[in-house]
């Protein structure tokens, strides 16, 4: 165990029950959020940024278009050879 973890353990051992509950709630929030949720929360505190309340899926998922012929990138590679 690293010295940082040992220090954290000893600090947690000295906490009161309400303080320990606050630390546990914070740890659950930090560990449970996705990168996007954390970023949006941090940006919401910046007055220059307006964050929408709907951040679940900012863009709808789409399927790639299937072409009839070879892909343009493959044609370009073939042409260059």
Secondary structure by P-SEA (a helix, b strand, c coil): ccaaaaaaaaaaaaccaaaaaaaaaaaaaaacccaaaaaaaaaaacccbbbbcccccccccccccccccccaaaaaaaaac
